[in-house]
Amino acid sequence: MPQSRTTSLLAIYPHITNRDRRLLQLLDDHQVLTTDQIHRMLFHARRTCQIRLGELATLGLLDRFRFARDGGGSHPWHWTLGHHGHRFQAAAHHRPEFPTCSGLTLT
């Protein structure tokens, strides 16, 4: 039987550190940050940063994407809140999980 969303978030909560909370707040405020930006703000070692970002993505707290470069290769990973990250921030700030879209009409 699949876990409910509430159970999943409660199961994740003990794994979230104070630094993770700061990162979730930064992403809530800025929407997108690169690995390098996160590394410079919150971590001493780049590899530790990369490992932790991967762990938070596995927990569903973060999502990542990157763009291809013209001529080959790719730009750095860009990080944003994942589904559980949005839910965590909503709970932390006493906001609805899924805000309503006021002023929009569907036709």
HUMOBEL-V26013 format. One line per field, one symbol per residue. psi: psi as a letter, one per 40 degrees, with the letter a starting at -180 (. if undefined). A space follows every 10 residues. Layout:
psi=???
This chain:
psi=hiiidddddd dddeehiddd ddddddddde dhiidddddd deidhddddd ddddddddee diiiiiiiih eiaiiihhii hadddddddd ddefiidgii giehhh.
